[in-house]
Amino acid sequence: MTDETLLLALAVHRAFSLRSGEKERLFHAARSTDVLERMSIDDVSFAVGRPLRLSAWSPGVAVRDAERDALLCERLGISVVPQWSTDYPAMLREGWDPPFVVFIRGSLESGDIPSVATVGTRRPDNPGLTAAFEFACDCTESGIPVVSGLAGGIDAAAHRGAIAGGGQTVGVLGCGIDTVYPAGNRTLAERILSAAGALMSEYPPGTPPLRHHFPIRNRIIAALARWVVIVQAPERSGALITAEYALDSGRELLVHTAGCAAGAVNAGSRALDEAGASTVSAAGELLGADRRIYSGSTRSRTGADNASVGDVASLLARRLNRELDLFEPEPTYG
Protein backbone atom coordinates (compact mmCIF):
# COMPACT_ATOMS: atom_id res chain seq x y z
CA MET A 1 0.00 0.00 0.00
CA THR A 2 1.58 3.26 -1.14
CA ASP A 3 1.63 6.43 0.93
CA GLU A 4 -0.75 8.02 -1.57
CA THR A 5 -3.21 5.14 -1.28
CA LEU A 6 -3.10 5.37 2.50
CA LEU A 7 -3.66 9.14 2.46
CA LEU A 8 -6.63 8.75 0.13
CA ALA A 9 -8.14 6.08 2.37
CA LEU A 10 -7.67 8.29 5.45
CA ALA A 11 -9.19 11.30 3.70
CA VAL A 12 -12.23 9.35 2.46
CA HIS A 13 -12.65 7.82 5.91
CA ARG A 14 -13.19 11.32 7.28
CA ALA A 15 -16.50 11.57 5.40
CA PHE A 16 -18.14 10.42 8.62
CA SER A 17 -21.72 10.49 7.35
CA LEU A 18 -20.98 7.89 4.66
CA ARG A 19 -21.44 4.17 5.20
CA SER A 20 -18.51 1.83 4.61
CA GLY A 21 -19.63 0.75 1.15
CA GLU A 22 -20.14 4.38 0.13
CA LYS A 23 -16.63 5.26 1.25
CA GLU A 24 -15.31 2.38 -0.83
CA ARG A 25 -17.12 3.68 -3.91
CA LEU A 26 -15.80 7.20 -3.31
CA PHE A 27 -12.28 5.85 -2.85
CA HIS A 28 -12.36 4.06 -6.20
CA ALA A 29 -13.97 7.03 -7.95
CA ALA A 30 -11.36 9.48 -6.70
CA ARG A 31 -8.27 7.28 -7.30
CA SER A 32 -5.99 9.98 -5.83
CA THR A 33 -6.03 12.78 -3.27
CA ASP A 34 -5.60 15.33 -6.08
CA VAL A 35 -8.81 14.16 -7.73
CA LEU A 36 -10.62 13.99 -4.39
CA GLU A 37 -9.77 17.62 -3.61
CA ARG A 38 -11.35 18.71 -6.90
CA MET A 39 -14.59 16.75 -6.42
CA SER A 40 -17.74 18.78 -5.85
CA ILE A 41 -20.57 17.61 -3.64
CA ASP A 42 -22.41 16.56 -6.80
CA ASP A 43 -19.39 14.49 -7.85
CA VAL A 44 -19.30 12.79 -4.46
CA SER A 45 -23.06 12.16 -4.59
CA PHE A 46 -22.71 10.55 -8.02
CA ALA A 47 -19.81 8.40 -6.81
CA VAL A 48 -21.68 7.01 -3.79
CA GLY A 49 -25.02 6.70 -5.57
CA ARG A 50 -27.26 9.01 -3.54
CA PRO A 51 -27.81 12.75 -2.98
CA LEU A 52 -25.66 14.05 -0.14
CA ARG A 53 -25.58 17.10 2.06
CA LEU A 54 -21.98 17.18 3.19
CA SER A 55 -21.71 20.92 3.74
CA ALA A 56 -19.48 20.35 6.78
CA TRP A 57 -17.02 18.15 4.86
CA SER A 58 -14.41 19.69 2.58
CA PRO A 59 -12.25 17.26 0.56
CA GLY A 60 -9.28 19.63 0.79
CA VAL A 61 -9.54 19.81 4.56
CA ALA A 62 -9.98 16.03 4.74
CA VAL A 63 -6.73 15.50 2.82
CA ARG A 64 -4.83 17.87 5.15
CA ASP A 65 -6.31 16.06 8.16
CA ALA A 66 -5.35 12.72 6.61
CA GLU A 67 -1.73 13.87 6.31
CA ARG A 68 -1.71 14.75 10.01
CA ASP A 69 -3.36 11.41 10.87
CA ALA A 70 -0.69 9.50 8.97
CA LEU A 71 2.18 11.38 10.64
CA LEU A 72 0.73 11.00 14.13
CA CYS A 73 0.03 7.29 13.66
CA GLU A 74 3.58 6.71 12.44
CA ARG A 75 5.00 8.59 15.43
CA LEU A 76 2.84 6.74 17.98
CA GLY A 77 3.19 3.29 16.42
CA ILE A 78 -0.49 3.09 15.48
CA SER A 79 -1.40 0.77 12.61
CA VAL A 80 -3.74 2.18 9.95
CA VAL A 81 -5.66 -0.76 8.51
CA PRO A 82 -8.05 -0.21 5.58
CA GLN A 83 -10.74 -2.77 4.86
CA TRP A 84 -8.92 -4.42 1.96
CA SER A 85 -5.72 -5.02 3.95
CA THR A 86 -4.73 -8.56 4.87
CA ASP A 87 -4.26 -7.21 8.42
CA TYR A 88 -7.93 -6.25 8.65
CA PRO A 89 -9.71 -8.60 11.12
CA ALA A 90 -11.62 -11.19 9.12
CA MET A 91 -14.48 -11.37 11.62
CA LEU A 92 -14.90 -7.59 11.51
CA ARG A 93 -15.04 -7.61 7.72
CA GLU A 94 -17.95 -10.07 7.92
CA GLY A 95 -19.89 -7.96 10.43
CA TRP A 96 -22.58 -5.38 9.87
CA ASP A 97 -21.23 -2.19 8.21
CA PRO A 98 -17.52 -2.88 8.85
CA PRO A 99 -15.43 0.32 9.21
CA PHE A 100 -13.65 1.47 6.08
CA VAL A 101 -10.49 2.01 8.14
CA VAL A 102 -9.55 0.92 11.66
CA PHE A 103 -6.72 2.19 13.83
CA ILE A 104 -4.96 -0.38 16.02
CA ARG A 105 -2.46 -0.15 18.85
CA GLY A 106 -0.89 -3.42 19.88
CA SER A 107 -1.50 -6.70 18.11
CA LEU A 108 -4.46 -8.96 17.41
CA GLU A 109 -4.65 -12.72 17.65
CA SER A 110 -5.02 -14.73 14.48
CA GLY A 111 -8.49 -14.59 12.97
CA ASP A 112 -8.59 -18.37 13.29
CA ILE A 113 -8.97 -18.04 17.08
CA PRO A 114 -12.60 -17.25 18.03
CA SER A 115 -13.14 -14.42 20.53
CA VAL A 116 -15.89 -13.69 23.02
CA ALA A 117 -17.32 -10.19 23.54
CA THR A 118 -18.04 -9.67 27.23
CA VAL A 119 -20.07 -6.54 27.96
CA GLY A 120 -22.54 -5.00 30.38
CA THR A 121 -23.55 -2.05 32.48
CA ARG A 122 -21.21 0.67 33.70
CA ARG A 123 -22.91 0.46 37.11
CA PRO A 124 -22.90 -3.23 38.06
CA ASP A 125 -23.33 -4.75 41.48
CA ASN A 126 -20.56 -6.81 43.10
CA PRO A 127 -21.85 -10.17 41.80
CA GLY A 128 -21.83 -8.72 38.27
CA LEU A 129 -18.25 -7.45 38.60
CA THR A 130 -17.11 -10.79 39.97
CA ALA A 131 -18.88 -12.69 37.21
CA ALA A 132 -17.33 -10.54 34.46
CA PHE A 133 -13.82 -10.90 35.91
CA GLU A 134 -14.02 -14.65 36.52
CA PHE A 135 -15.69 -15.43 33.19
CA ALA A 136 -13.12 -13.43 31.21
CA CYS A 137 -10.28 -15.01 33.19
CA ASP A 138 -11.68 -18.46 32.46
CA CYS A 139 -11.96 -17.61 28.77
CA THR A 140 -8.37 -16.48 28.31
CA GLU A 141 -7.08 -19.40 30.40
CA SER A 142 -8.96 -21.56 27.88
CA GLY A 143 -7.34 -19.76 24.94
CA ILE A 144 -10.35 -17.60 24.02
CA PRO A 145 -9.53 -13.87 23.58
CA VAL A 146 -11.90 -11.37 25.18
CA VAL A 147 -13.29 -8.26 23.46
CA SER A 148 -14.96 -5.40 25.31
CA GLY A 149 -15.45 -1.63 25.23
CA LEU A 150 -12.98 -0.39 27.87
CA ALA A 151 -15.83 1.37 29.68
CA GLY A 152 -16.25 1.37 33.43
CA GLY A 153 -18.04 -1.44 35.25
CA ILE A 154 -18.47 -4.77 33.45
CA ASP A 155 -16.18 -3.89 30.52
CA ALA A 156 -13.25 -2.95 32.75
CA ALA A 157 -13.75 -6.05 34.92
CA ALA A 158 -13.73 -8.24 31.79
CA HIS A 159 -10.48 -6.71 30.55
CA ARG A 160 -8.86 -7.19 33.97
CA GLY A 161 -10.04 -10.77 34.15
CA ALA A 162 -8.71 -11.51 30.68
CA ILE A 163 -5.28 -10.13 31.65
CA ALA A 164 -5.34 -12.19 34.85
CA GLY A 165 -6.03 -15.28 32.77
CA GLY A 166 -2.87 -14.68 30.75
CA GLY A 167 -4.59 -14.24 27.38
CA GLN A 168 -5.36 -11.47 24.97
CA THR A 169 -8.01 -8.82 25.38
CA VAL A 170 -9.06 -6.13 22.89
CA GLY A 171 -10.56 -2.79 23.89
CA VAL A 172 -12.73 -1.04 21.30
CA LEU A 173 -12.83 2.72 21.80
CA GLY A 174 -15.53 5.28 21.11
CA CYS A 175 -12.95 8.01 20.54
CA GLY A 176 -9.66 8.52 18.75
CA ILE A 177 -7.09 5.75 19.11
CA ASP A 178 -4.75 8.19 20.89
CA THR A 179 -7.29 8.80 23.70
CA VAL A 180 -8.77 6.63 26.45
CA TYR A 181 -12.23 7.37 27.82
CA PRO A 182 -13.06 7.31 30.64
CA ALA A 183 -9.70 8.73 31.69
CA GLY A 184 -9.68 6.50 34.76
CA ASN A 185 -9.07 3.51 32.46
CA ARG A 186 -5.80 4.82 31.01
CA THR A 187 -3.75 2.56 33.28
CA LEU A 188 -5.94 -0.39 32.28
CA ALA A 189 -5.40 0.45 28.61
CA GLU A 190 -1.64 0.37 29.13
CA ARG A 191 -1.96 -2.96 30.94
CA ILE A 192 -3.88 -4.34 27.95
CA LEU A 193 -1.05 -3.32 25.61
CA SER A 194 1.65 -4.59 27.98
CA ALA A 195 -0.13 -7.97 28.08
CA ALA A 196 0.11 -8.28 24.26
CA GLY A 197 -3.46 -7.09 23.77
CA ALA A 198 -4.80 -4.37 21.52
CA LEU A 199 -6.82 -1.19 21.37
CA MET A 200 -8.94 -0.48 18.30
CA SER A 201 -10.99 2.44 17.01
CA GLU A 202 -12.54 3.52 13.76
CA TYR A 203 -12.13 7.17 14.80
CA PRO A 204 -9.05 9.12 13.66
CA PRO A 205 -6.57 10.41 16.23
CA GLY A 206 -7.82 13.43 18.13
CA THR A 207 -11.50 12.48 17.87
CA PRO A 208 -13.22 13.25 21.21
CA PRO A 209 -15.50 10.73 22.95
CA LEU A 210 -18.79 12.14 21.73
CA ARG A 211 -22.05 10.66 22.97
CA HIS A 212 -23.21 9.23 19.65
CA HIS A 213 -19.92 7.39 19.01
CA PHE A 214 -20.57 4.71 21.60
CA PRO A 215 -23.62 2.94 20.16
CA ILE A 216 -21.89 2.97 16.76
CA ARG A 217 -18.68 1.43 18.12
CA ASN A 218 -20.72 -1.39 19.69
CA ARG A 219 -21.15 -2.97 16.25
CA ILE A 220 -17.36 -3.45 16.16
CA ILE A 221 -17.36 -5.18 19.55
CA ALA A 222 -20.05 -7.59 18.36
CA ALA A 223 -18.50 -8.23 14.96
CA LEU A 224 -15.04 -9.09 16.31
CA ALA A 225 -16.38 -11.99 18.36
CA ARG A 226 -17.98 -15.34 17.69
CA TRP A 227 -19.96 -15.12 20.94
CA VAL A 228 -21.45 -12.01 22.58
CA VAL A 229 -22.11 -12.45 26.30
CA ILE A 230 -24.21 -9.87 28.16
CA VAL A 231 -23.01 -10.22 31.75
CA GLN A 232 -25.34 -7.76 33.45
CA ALA A 233 -27.63 -5.11 31.99
CA PRO A 234 -30.49 -3.03 33.40
CA GLU A 235 -33.53 -2.30 31.29
CA ARG A 236 -32.03 0.86 29.82
CA SER A 237 -28.52 -0.32 29.02
CA GLY A 238 -26.23 0.30 26.08
CA ALA A 239 -25.30 -3.39 26.27
CA LEU A 240 -28.64 -4.08 24.57
CA ILE A 241 -27.32 -2.23 21.51
CA THR A 242 -24.36 -4.60 21.42
CA ALA A 243 -26.83 -7.46 21.68
CA GLU A 244 -28.75 -6.15 18.68
CA TYR A 245 -25.56 -5.83 16.65
CA ALA A 246 -24.69 -9.41 17.61
CA LEU A 247 -27.88 -10.53 15.89
CA ASP A 248 -27.23 -8.23 12.93
CA SER A 249 -23.78 -9.78 12.43
CA GLY A 250 -24.93 -13.37 12.88
CA ARG A 251 -23.11 -13.85 16.20
CA GLU A 252 -24.24 -16.10 19.05
CA LEU A 253 -25.95 -14.01 21.74
CA LEU A 254 -25.80 -15.29 25.31
CA VAL A 255 -26.52 -14.03 28.80
CA HIS A 256 -24.32 -14.75 31.81
CA THR A 257 -26.21 -16.53 34.55
CA ALA A 258 -25.30 -13.69 36.94
CA GLY A 259 -27.39 -11.37 34.79
CA CYS A 260 -30.50 -13.49 35.27
CA ALA A 261 -30.83 -12.78 39.01
CA ALA A 262 -33.55 -10.61 40.49
CA GLY A 263 -33.06 -6.87 40.70
CA ALA A 264 -33.22 -3.78 38.49
CA VAL A 265 -29.55 -4.04 37.50
CA ASN A 266 -30.40 -7.32 35.74
CA ALA A 267 -33.71 -6.32 34.15
CA GLY A 268 -32.37 -6.09 30.57
CA SER A 269 -30.22 -9.21 30.64
CA ARG A 270 -32.95 -11.17 32.42
CA ALA A 271 -35.43 -10.15 29.71
CA LEU A 272 -33.08 -11.49 27.02
CA ASP A 273 -32.89 -14.78 28.87
CA GLU A 274 -36.69 -14.93 29.12
CA ALA A 275 -36.96 -14.16 25.39
CA GLY A 276 -34.85 -17.19 24.51
CA ALA A 277 -31.18 -16.22 24.68
CA SER A 278 -28.96 -18.97 26.08
CA THR A 279 -27.15 -18.63 29.39
CA VAL A 280 -23.48 -19.28 30.11
CA SER A 281 -21.23 -19.10 33.16
CA ALA A 282 -17.95 -20.70 32.07
CA ALA A 283 -15.71 -20.77 29.01
CA GLY A 284 -16.26 -24.48 28.43
CA GLU A 285 -19.97 -23.89 27.91
CA LEU A 286 -19.32 -21.73 24.84
CA LEU A 287 -18.53 -24.87 22.85
CA GLY A 288 -20.96 -27.17 24.65
CA ALA A 289 -22.95 -29.32 22.28
CA ASP A 290 -25.94 -29.36 24.61
CA ARG A 291 -26.26 -25.58 24.71
CA ARG A 292 -29.13 -23.95 22.86
CA ILE A 293 -27.59 -21.78 20.14
CA TYR A 294 -29.42 -18.67 18.99
CA SER A 295 -27.80 -16.55 16.34
CA GLY A 296 -29.05 -14.81 13.24
CA SER A 297 -29.81 -11.39 11.84
CA THR A 298 -32.58 -8.92 12.46
CA ARG A 299 -31.81 -7.56 8.98
CA SER A 300 -32.02 -11.00 7.31
CA ARG A 301 -28.34 -11.07 6.32
CA THR A 302 -28.22 -14.86 6.64
CA GLY A 303 -31.81 -15.70 5.90
CA ALA A 304 -31.97 -17.68 9.13
CA ASP A 305 -35.42 -18.75 10.23
CA ASN A 306 -35.22 -19.13 13.99
CA ALA A 307 -38.20 -18.33 16.18
CA SER A 308 -36.07 -17.71 19.24
CA VAL A 309 -33.88 -15.26 17.34
CA GLY A 310 -37.04 -13.45 16.35
CA ASP A 311 -38.21 -13.33 19.95
CA VAL A 312 -34.94 -11.80 21.13
CA ALA A 313 -34.84 -9.36 18.21
CA SER A 314 -38.41 -8.25 18.84
CA LEU A 315 -37.67 -7.67 22.50
CA LEU A 316 -34.59 -5.62 21.61
CA ALA A 317 -36.55 -3.56 19.12
CA ARG A 318 -39.18 -2.69 21.71
CA ARG A 319 -36.59 -1.70 24.27
CA LEU A 320 -34.38 0.22 21.85
CA ASN A 321 -37.35 2.32 20.77
CA ARG A 322 -37.41 3.74 24.27
CA GLU A 323 -35.10 6.45 25.52
CA LEU A 324 -31.91 4.68 26.64
CA ASP A 325 -29.57 5.86 29.35
CA LEU A 326 -26.51 4.79 27.39
CA PHE A 327 -23.48 6.70 28.44
CA GLU A 328 -21.55 8.41 31.18
CA PRO A 329 -21.98 12.22 31.38
CA GLU A 330 -20.40 13.94 28.40
CA PRO A 331 -16.91 15.20 29.16
CA THR A 332 -16.02 18.87 29.23
CA TYR A 333 -13.35 20.00 26.80
CA GLY A 334 -11.13 23.03 26.88
N, C-alpha and C positions, 0 to 999 in steps of 0.2 A: 504494500500500500504506500503510494507516494505521499509526500508532504502535501501536495496540492489536493489529492483525493481526500486526505484526512481533513484538511481545512474546509473543503466543500461540505463534507459530511457534518462537521461541527457547525458550520454556518446554517445549513438546512435544518439541523436539529433544533436550532434556536427559534424556528417557526412553531412556537409552543402550541398554537391552536390547531395544528395539523395532526392527523392520525399517522401512525407509523407507515402505512401503505402510501399515504399521500406524500409523506416526506421522501419515500423511495422514488415515487414518480417525479417529484420536483428535482431530486438529485440527478436522475438520468436525463431529465430535460435540460438542466443547466450545463452539465458536463464539466464546468470549470467555475471558479469563483468570479472570474472576469465576466462571464455570461450572466451569472446569478446577479451580480451588481447592476446589470443593465435591464433586468427583467422588471416589467411593470406589474401592478397588481392583476391586471387582465392576463398577462403572460403566465403568472403563477396560477391563477384560477384555471386557465386552459390546461396547464400541465397537470394539475391535481384532479381535474374533472368536475369541479363545482365552483359556483360563485363564492368569492371570499371577501371578507372585510378585514383586512390585515393592516389597518391604518397605523397601528402601533409598531409594526414590524417593518424595518427598512433593511433591504438586502445588504446595502453598503455597511450599515452599522453591524449587522450580523456577521459579516466577514471580518471586520475589525475585532469584534468580540471573540470570534473563533480563533484568531491569531493569538489573542491573550490567553484563551483557554488552552491552546496547544502548548504555549510556553510555560504556563503555570503547571500543567500536568507533567511536563517533562521535568521541571525542577523538583516537584514533589513526589516523583515516582508513581504517578497515577496512570494506569493503563486506559487508553481510549479505545473502546471496542465497538465498531459498527456492526450492524446486524449480519452482514455477509462474512464477517471474519470467522476463521476457524476457531478463534478463542471465545466467540460468543457462546454462552451457555445453551446447549441444545434444548434443554427443558424449557428455558425462557423463550426460545424461538418458537416453540410449539404452543405457547400460552396465548391468552387473549390479548390482542393489541400489543405485541412485544415492542419495547422501546427501539427506536431507530439507532440510537447510540447508548451505551452504558459506560459509566466510569467506574473503575475498580481499583481499590487499594488492597494489597495482599494477593493471595492466590486462591483459586477455587479447586475443589476436588474434581476428578474426572467425571464427565457427564454420565459415565457408566455406573456410578455409585448413587443410588436413590437417596434423596434427602427428605426430611420431615420438617414442615413449617409448624412451629409451636408458638401460638399467639394467644392473647387474651387482654383483659382489662388493665388499665393503668392503676387501678385502685383495688387490688385483690385483697382477700383476707389471708391470714397465715396459712391455712390449708392449701389455698390456691398457689401461693408462693412456693411452698414446699413441694407441691405436686409438679409444678413447672420445672423446678430445679432437678428433682429426682428423675423425672421422665426424660429430660434432656440429657442428663448424665448417663442414664441407662442407654439412651440411643447412641451417644458417641462411643461409649464403651463397647457397644455392639457393632460399631463401624458405620453408623448412620449419621451423616452430617445434619446439623440443625440450622434452620433458617428462621429468622425473626426480624422484628422491626426496630430494635435498639431503643424502644420506648421504655418508660418506667414500668414498674409492676411486673406482669407476667413475662413480657419480652425480655427484660433485663435478667430475670431469674433464669429463663431458658438459656440465655447466652452464658451466664455464669455456670450453670449446670453442665452445659456442653464442654466448656473449658475444663471443668473439674473431671469430666469423663475422659479427657485426653484426646478428644477428636476435634473436628473442624466445626466452626459455626460461622454463619454469614449474616451480617447486619445490613438490612436494606434501609436506606435513609430517605427521608422526605425533604431533603435540602441538598445543597451542593456537597460534593464528595469531600471537600476540604473543611466541612463543618460537621459538628456533632450536636444534635438536639434531641433531648434536653442536654444542657451543658453539663449537668451532673453525671452524665454517662461517658464523658470524655476518657476517663481512666479505663472504663470498661472497654471502650473502643480500642484503646491501645493494647489492652490485654488480649482482645480478639486477634489483633494483628500479630502480637508477639507469640500467640499460640498457633501460628500458621493458618489463621482464618482470613476472612476478607470482609471489606465494606464495599457496598455497591450503591450507586445512585444513577438515575437517568438525568438528573439535574446538573447543569454545568457548574464549575467552581464559582463560588460567590453567591449562589442562589440561596436566599433566606428560607427558613422553614415556614412557609406560608400555610395557612389553614387548609386550603383546598388541595395541597400536595399530598397529604397523607392518605386519603381514600384512594387516590390514583396510584400511589406507590404500592398499595396493598395487592394489586394485581401481580406485581413482580414477586412478592413474597409467595403468593399462591402458585405462580407458574414455575418457580424454581424447584418446587418440591413434588414428590410423588404423593405424599400424604399431607393433609392439612389438619392439624389437631387444635381445636378450640379448648383451651384448658379451663378458662373461667371467663364468663361474659355476662354482665347484667343485660337487662332488656334493651337499653339504649347504648350499645357498645359498637365501636368501630371494628371489633373483631368479626362482627356479622358481615361487614363488607368483604373482609378476607374470605369468609365462608362462601359468599356469593361468587367471588372470583374463582374460588376452588371449583365450583360447579361449572362456571363458564369455561374453565381451562381443562375440564375433564379429569380433575384430580379427585382423590378419595377424601371425603370429608368425614372427620371423626370428632367425637367429644370426649375429653378426659373424664373419667368417672368422678373426679373431684368437682367437676363443673355441673354435676347432676344433683348435688345436695340441695337441701332446702335453703331459702334465703334469697334476698333481692340480688346479691352479687352474682348469683348463678341463674337468674331468670332467663337470660338469652340462651346460654348453653344448654340449660335444662329443656327449653322449648325445642331446640334442635334435636335433642335426644328423643323427645316425645314425638317429634315429626318423622323419625325414622333413621336419623344418623346413628352410626355405630359408636360404641364406646370403647375406650382403650385406656390402659393404665401402665403398660410396660412395653418396651421396645419389641420384645418377642411377639407380641400380639399383632404388630403391624403386618406380619407375614403369615399369621395364623389362618389355616385353611378353613377353620370353623367360624371365622368372623364374617358377619354380614358385610358385604362391600357395596357401598352406594357412591357412585360417581357418575358424572354425566355433564350436561350443559344446559343451562337455562336458555341459551340462544341456539340450541339444536346444532352445535358444531359437529357432534358425533352421530347424531340421529338416534341416540340411545332412547329406548322406551322402557323406563323404569319408574314404577309408580311411587316408590319411596323417594327417588330423586325429585319427582314432581312435588311431593308433599313438602320436602325440605325447601325447595325453591319457592313454592307458594308462600310458605311461612316467612322466608327471608324477604320476599317482595312486600308482604304486608307490613313487616317491621321497618323496612328501609323506606317506605313511603311516609313514615312518621319523622318528626324532627329528631335527629340523633345527636347525642352529646358525645362527639367523636374525639375531641382533642383537648390537650392542655391549653390554658390561656395563651393567647397569641403573645409572642415575645415583643419587647419594646426595643426598637433599633435607634441608634444615634447616640 
